[in-house]
Amino acid sequence: MTSFRLHKAAALLVVIIALAIGSTAPVTARDSSHSKHVTKRIALMTSQKAAMDVLTGMTAGRSTFDRSQARAARQQLIRSTGSIRKHFRKPQLDPRSNARPLIWHAWKDFKTRAETAKAAAKDLNTRSLSGLRRTLPGLMQSCLSCHETYRSTPNSFTTH
């Protein structure tokens, strides 16, 4: 019974954190007034969200654990978290961006958090559902920590 409660609590925590991270809508139209750097950042975060959705779906029981899908999502997260610094290096904002200017004023901390996310992605255990459930919260916490500090909360009427 205790094990069931622990898994239920972990699944609930995963769902709450996933909802807190929020979604990022892909950019479909090109507008010359928008920064190509911001477009690439949005694409990066969209790819991370897609990979996280695969993994959180498995841990929450919304989808069946599939080792190869979990491994592919892990690899995507390792690649994308490894390129966070590159995508945010230039301090550019546009109306589609949720990045706070604080990123570039606290660049050292931002870089450290990006490295923490990359390390957490590498530490994901995708060999089993129990391993994924044990290791995914660390990655989710690193994402949430960075978003709480460096991401503006989107307007409730905005889809990204």
C-alpha positions in Angstrom: 0.0 0.0 0.0 2.8 2.4 0.8 4.5 1.7 -2.5 1.2 2.5 -4.3 0.9 5.8 -2.4 4.5 6.6 -3.2 4.0 6.0 -6.9 0.7 7.9 -6.9 2.3 10.8 -5.2 5.3 10.8 -7.6 2.9 10.6 -10.6 0.9 13.6 -9.2 4.1 15.5 -8.7 5.2 14.8 -12.3 1.9 16.0 -13.6 1.9 19.2 -11.5 5.5 20.1 -12.5 4.7 19.4 -16.2 1.8 21.7 -16.0 3.9 24.4 -14.3 6.5 24.3 -16.9 3.9 25.2 -19.5 3.8 24.7 -23.2 5.5 26.5 -26.0 3.7 26.8 -29.3 5.7 26.3 -32.4 6.3 29.2 -34.6 4.6 28.7 -38.0 4.8 32.0 -39.7 7.8 34.1 -40.5 7.7 37.8 -39.7 10.7 40.0 -40.5 10.1 42.0 -37.3 10.7 38.8 -35.3 14.2 37.8 -34.3 15.5 34.6 -35.9 17.3 33.9 -32.6 14.1 34.0 -30.7 12.5 31.8 -33.3 15.3 29.2 -32.7 14.9 29.5 -28.9 11.2 28.8 -29.2 11.9 25.8 -31.4 14.5 24.6 -28.8 12.0 24.9 -26.0 9.3 23.3 -28.1 11.5 20.3 -28.8 12.3 20.0 -25.1 8.6 20.1 -24.1 7.8 17.4 -26.7 10.5 15.1 -25.2 9.3 15.9 -21.7 5.7 15.1 -22.7 6.8 11.7 -23.9 8.5 10.9 -20.6 5.9 12.4 -18.3 3.2 10.6 -20.2 5.0 7.3 -19.4 5.7 8.1 -15.8 2.1 9.2 -15.2 0.6 6.2 -16.8 -1.0 8.1 -19.7 1.1 6.0 -22.1 2.8 2.7 -21.9 6.5 2.7 -21.0 8.5 2.2 -24.2 12.3 1.9 -23.6 13.3 3.0 -27.1 10.9 6.0 -27.1 12.2 7.0 -23.6 15.8 6.6 -24.8 15.1 8.8 -27.9 13.5 11.5 -25.7 16.5 11.4 -23.3 18.9 11.8 -26.3 16.8 14.8 -27.5 16.9 16.3 -24.1 20.7 15.9 -23.8 21.2 17.6 -27.2 18.7 20.4 -26.5 19.8 21.2 -22.9 23.4 21.2 -24.2 22.5 24.0 -26.6 20.5 26.3 -24.2 23.5 28.6 -23.7 24.1 28.9 -27.4 20.5 29.8 -28.1 20.3 32.4 -25.3 23.8 33.9 -25.8 22.4 37.0 -27.7 20.2 39.2 -25.5 17.3 39.6 -28.0 13.7 39.9 -27.1 10.6 40.1 -29.2 6.8 39.9 -28.4 6.9 36.1 -28.7 9.6 35.7 -26.1 9.0 34.7 -22.5 12.6 35.3 -21.6 13.3 37.8 -18.9 16.1 40.3 -19.4 17.5 39.0 -16.1 19.1 36.1 -18.1 21.8 38.4 -19.5 22.3 40.3 -16.3 22.9 37.0 -14.4 24.5 35.1 -17.2 26.8 33.0 -15.0 23.9 31.7 -13.0 21.9 31.1 -16.2 24.8 29.1 -17.6 25.1 27.1 -14.4 21.4 26.2 -14.5 21.7 25.2 -18.2 24.6 22.9 -17.3 22.5 21.4 -14.4 19.7 20.7 -16.8 22.1 19.0 -19.2 23.6 16.9 -16.4 20.0 15.9 -15.2 19.1 14.9 -18.8 22.2 12.7 -18.9 21.3 11.2 -15.6 17.9 10.1 -16.8 17.4 6.3 -16.4 15.4 5.2 -19.4 16.0 1.4 -18.9 12.9 0.9 -16.8 9.8 2.7 -15.7 10.9 2.7 -12.1 14.3 4.2 -13.1 12.6 6.9 -15.2 10.2 7.7 -12.3 13.2 8.0 -10.0 15.3 10.2 -12.2 12.8 12.4 -14.1 11.9 14.7 -11.2 15.5 15.9 -11.0 15.4 17.1 -14.6 11.9 18.6 -14.1 13.1 20.5 -11.1 16.1 21.9 -13.0 13.8 23.1 -15.8 11.2 24.5 -13.3 13.9 26.3 -11.3 15.2 28.1 -14.4 11.8 28.9 -15.7 10.7 30.4 -12.3 13.7 32.7 -12.4 14.3 33.5 -16.0 10.9 33.0 -17.8 8.1 35.5 -17.7 4.8 33.9 -17.0 2.8 34.0 -20.2 -0.5 35.9 -20.2 -3.3 33.5 -19.6 -4.7 34.3 -23.1 -1.4 33.5 -24.9 -0.9 30.1 -26.2 2.9 30.2 -25.8 
